[in-house]
Amino acid sequence: MKILITGGAGFIGFNLAKALAARGHALVLIDNFARGANDAELAAFLASGAHNLHKADLLERGCLDFLPDDFEAVVHLAAILGVEKVNRDPLPVLRDNLRMNMEVLGFAQRQKALWRFLFASTSEVYVGTLEKYGLAFPTPETTSLALPDLSAPRTSYMLSKIYGEALAIQSGLPFTIIRPHNIYGPRMGMSHVVPQLMQRIWHLPAGGELLVYSAEHRRTFCYALDAAHLIAAVLETPACARVTLNIGNEQPEVEMGTLAALIAEVVGRKIKIVAGPVTPGSPERRQPDISNLIRLTGSRPEMSLEDGLRRTFAWYHEHVFEKKASN
C-alpha cells in the first residue's frame, strides 16, 4: 500500500513507519518537527530513497494539496499533546487539533481508492467515565464515554480526540480508530514518565531519595515496536475497518512506585523511593482490554516490561545522558 503518515517523524509515527516499511509498504511522512526529531535515525531510514518525508504544517489550509490522490491509507497521528502544553495552553490545543483533524480528513476524502483512514485517539477519552461512573478493568472499547469537567485544562486534549473520533465515524470512509495506552521506548523525548524517571534516577547518588508522584496509581505499558506492529496489523486487516481498538498491554499492571523501582534496577542505582502527592487529573488506573485487537489481528504485544525498560534506558544512556555529560 501507499500510505501517508502525519506526525511521521514523531515517536509513534517513526516506529510505525519502520514497521510498515519492513512489511513492504511505500510511505510518505508528514511532519512540522514541532515534536518530531529530524535526527540521524530518521535520515538513515530515508537514505534508501524508498520513502519520502515532507515538512508541512497541518494548520495551513491546503498544506497537503501538493500530494496526489492515489494513497491507499492515511494514518493521522499528528496532534498537539503533552500534559505541560495542555495545562498551559488548553484553548490552542483544542482549536488546533480540530483544525488538523479537518485538514487530514479532507485529504483522505479526496483519495480515489482509500483502503483505510486510521485516526489515533487517546486513552484519555475514558477519564470522564472513570470520574463519574467508574470503569471496568481492563477497559473495553465499548465503554460509554462521559465528559469530565469542561473547565479543566486537560479536558481540551481529550475533547479534540473525541471530536476526531466522531469525524472519522461520520466521514463515510473506511476508518479505524485506535486508542493508544502508555506506549514507551527509545526516541520518545523527555516529556513522558519513563524517560523522566530514568533521567532523575540517573542523576541520583547511591542511597538518594526519589519522590514519585501518584506512586500508587497503576498503569500497563507497551513497548514502542510492539505498538507499531500492532497498529500495522490493524491497518492491514480487513476486519479492523469501522471499528475502535485499544492499543497497549493488558499485563503487567504496575504501580508507579513499582515502575520507579524497576527503572532503578535497570539504571543500576540503589535508591529510596518516597511517595509524593497525586498529580492533578491523573486517573488511578489505566488498563486496556485488548481482546478485540488480538481476536481481529492475531497479534499481541511480545516485549516484557523489564526488557523494554532495558532497551529504552540503553538508548537514552547513549543518546541523551552520556551525550549531555560529554558536551
N, C-alpha and C positions, 0 to 999 in steps of 0.2 A: 504493500500500500504506500501511497504518497501521503505523508502526514505532516500537518502543521502543528507545532507545539509553541504556545505562548508561554513566556517565562522559561524558555528552553535552556537558558544559561544558569538558571537558579538551581537550588538544591535538589528538589524532586524532579524538576524538568530535565536536568542534565543526566541524572541517574536513569530516568525513563528513556531518554534519547539513546543512551548506551545499550539499554536492554532491547529497545526496538531495532536498533542498528544491527545487533547480534542476530536478530530474527529475520534480517534481510529487507527491512523497510527503508524507503527513501524519506529523509527528514529535512524539513525546513524549520529552523528555530528562530523565534522572535523574542527579543529582549531589549529593554532600555537600560539595563545594567544599574538600575537603582538598587537592586539587591543581588542580582546575578553576578557571578565573578567571571571577568574576562581574563582567565589565567592560563597557565601552561597546559593544564589538563584539557581545557576546552580547545586550545589551539591544536593539541595533539589529536583530538577527536576529529577536528575539521581538516586536518592535514591531508587526509586521503582524497579529498575533493568529492567524496560521495554524498556529502550532506552540506547544507548551506545555513548560514546564520545572517540575519538582517537585524540591524539596530532600528527599532521603531518604538514610538510612544503611542500606546493604545488609547491615550486620552485625546489624540489628534484625530478628528473625524476624517475618514478616508485613508488612514495610515496604511491599510492593507490593500488598497486598490491596485497597487503595482503588481500584486501577485495574480497568477492565473486562476481559473475556476475548475481545475482538474484535481483538486485534493480529494482523497477518499476518506480522510479522517481529520478532524480538527480537535485538538486537545487544549482546553483553556485552563491553564494553571496560574496565569499571571494575576496578581492581586496585591493590594496594599495590606500588610498584616504586621503582626508583632505587637505584644502587649504594650510596650512603651509607646509605640507610634499610635496605637488605637486610643490609649488613655490620654495622650497629649493632643491629638487632632481627630476627634471622633467624626466630625462633620465631613472633612475631606475623605476619610476612609470610606464612609457610606456613599458619598456622592461619586467619588472617582471609581470605586469598584463597580458601581452600577453603570457608569459610562463605559468602562472597559467591557463589561458583560454585553452591553448592547452592540458595541463595535464588533466584537468577535462573533457574536451570534449572527449579525448581519452578513459577515463574511461567510460563515458556514452556510447560510441560506442561499447564497448565490453559487455554491458549488453544484456542478451538474450531475455528479454521481456519488453523493456522500454516503459512505457506509456508516459513519458514526460521528456524533458530536459528543465529546466527553467533557463534562464540567466538573471541576474539582471544588466541592463544597468543603465542609469542615465538621468536625465532631462538636464544635461549639453550638450547633443547631439543637442539641439535646439539653442545653443548660436550663432553658426556661421550664421544660418539663420536669427536670430534676428538682428545681427550686419549688415548683408549685404542687407537683403531684407525686414526685418520686419516680425512679426508673427501675426497670428490671436490669439485672446484671448477669451475664453480658447483655448489652443493649442491642435489640434488633432494629433493622432499618424501618420496620413497620410502626415503630413508636410514634404516637401522635405528638406533634410539635406544638409547644406553647411558648408564648413570648415572655421574656423576663422584663424587668423594669426598663422602659424605653429611655429613661433619663440616664441610665448607667452607660458610661463611655464605651465599655466593651460590647454593649449591645449593637453598636453600629456595624462592626465587622460581621457579627452573626446575621444581622438583618440583610446585609449585602449578599450573603451566601444563600439565605432562604429565598431572596428575590431572584437570585441567579438560578436556583433550582426551579422556581416557578416558570422563569423564562424558558428554560430548557424543555420542561414538560409541555408548555403551551405552544412551543415553536413549530410543532409538526415534524420535527427532524427525528431521526433515529438516535436518540440521546442515551447516554448513560451518565448518571450522577454518582460520583464517588465521595465518600466522607472519610478522609484520612484521620488516623488516630496516632498521635505521638510517634511520628517517624523520625529517626535519628541516624547519624552516620557522619563520615568524613565530608568536609566541604560545606557544612551547613551554616557557617558563620558563627558568631558568638552570642546571638540574641536568643538562645534556646537553653533549656535547663541542663542537658547533658554536657555540652561543651563548657557551659558556665561553671558547673560543678567540677569538671576536670581542671579548669583553669584555677579555680580557687584552691583546690586541693594541691595542685602542682606547686603553688606558691606558699603553702603552709609548711612550717618546720615540723619535724617529727615531734609528736605529742601535742601539736597545736589543736585548737578548737575550731570546729566548723559549724556555723549557725545554719541550720536547714529550715527553710520556711515551709509551712504546710507539711511538716515531717510525717504526719500520719495519713495524709491523703494518698490514695492508691491509683496507680496507672499501670497500663501494659505498654510495651514499647516494641516497635517494629523497625528492623534494620533497613536502611535505605534501598539496598539492592533487592532485598525481599519485596519491599513495597513496589519497586519499579517492575519487577517480573509479574507481580500480581496485577498491576494496572495494565501492563502489556497483554496479559492473558484476557483481562476483561475487554480490552479493545478489540481483540481478535475473535472473541467468542460470540456467535450469532445470538445465543440465548441471553446475553447480557444487554441487548438493546431494550430500551424503555424500562429500565429498572434502576433502582438506587442501591448501592452496595457500600458497606463499610470496608475500609482498607486498614489493616492493622494486625494485631496479635491478640488472641484471647488470653493467653497464658505466657509467662507467669504474671500475675498481678502483684505488684510490689509497692510497699510504702516508700515515700520519697526519702525517708531516713535510711531505709534498706538500700535504695539505689545509691545514695551517697556512700554507704559502707562498701558496696560492690566496686564503685569507682575508686575509692581509696585503695582497695586491694590491687586494682589494675594499675593505678599510678605508682603504687609501692610506698604509700605513706601510712604510718600508724598514727591515727588522729582520734580525737574525741569529738563525737557528733552531739551537738546540742540542738534540741528542738526550738525553733523560732516561732514567731507569730504566723497566723494563717494569712496567705496572700488574698487580698480582697478580690472577689469574683472567681476564685479558683474552686471548681467542684470537688467534692470529697472523693469521688470515684469517676473513672473513665475507662470503660472496658467494652470493646465492641464485640458483638456477636458476628462472627464471620462464616457461619454455617452456610448461608446462601452463596457467598463467594466461592467456598470450597465445592459446593454442590454443582454450581454452574460451570466453573472453570477447571475443576480438578486440581487446582493449585492451592498451596498453603505456604505460610512462612516457614523457613528452614533454619535460619541462623539463631543460635541460642543467645540469650541476653549477655552472658559472660563473654562469648566470642565476639559479639558485635561491639561491646564496650572496648574490648582489647584492640580491635581493628580501628575503632574510632579514635582511641587515645593515641595509637601509633601514628595516625595521620596528623593529629593536632600536635603531637610532640615534635614531629619533623617539620611541619609547615607553619606552625604558629608559635609554640612555646620556645623551642630551641632556636628558631629563626629569629624571634624577637630578642632573645638573650644574646645572640651573636652580632646583632646590629648595633 
